[in-house]
């Protein structure tokens, strides 16, 4: 059986992890990303799901609402929604359990192998989040233990652990009237 993840992987774990999004407080993957990994069309994946809807309750799969779709479009730089090849409907988002269920409706060896790889990516992300939480708890315990002399050190460490602030970015490419 081919190696789907790992050093000599058909699908590097990092590729899968980049396709895992955070929507409605859950880690999810979108139908088009899953279809690409399974090497099937998005319509074929969605058709298989529609034929087995009883296997996909709301906590396994949901469709992005208008606000979520707008956020996703802005993050993935889909510029013109009215364009001919734009999405005709909001994508479906599959939770970890929904992705696991996909292997039962997509009956191919690749689907099973890709599902294993995706499950490993979800587990790895969970472990990384747990490690970050453990680190924050240890830092908090140390902060309580040591006196005010180390307050500055703890403040800097907290700032380093915080996610980066969104800063306005310069547009990429040629912008008329901005020549220096």
Secondary structure, DSSP 8 states (H G I E B T S, - for coil): ----SSTT-SS-HHHHHHTEEEETTEEEEEHHHHHHHHTS-HHHHHHHHHTTGGG--TTTEEE--HHHHHHHHHHHT---TTSTTS-SS--EEEEHHHHHHHHHHS-SHHHHHHHHHHHHHHHHHHHHHHHHHHHHHHHHHHHHHS-GGGHHHHHHHHHHHS---------SS--TT---
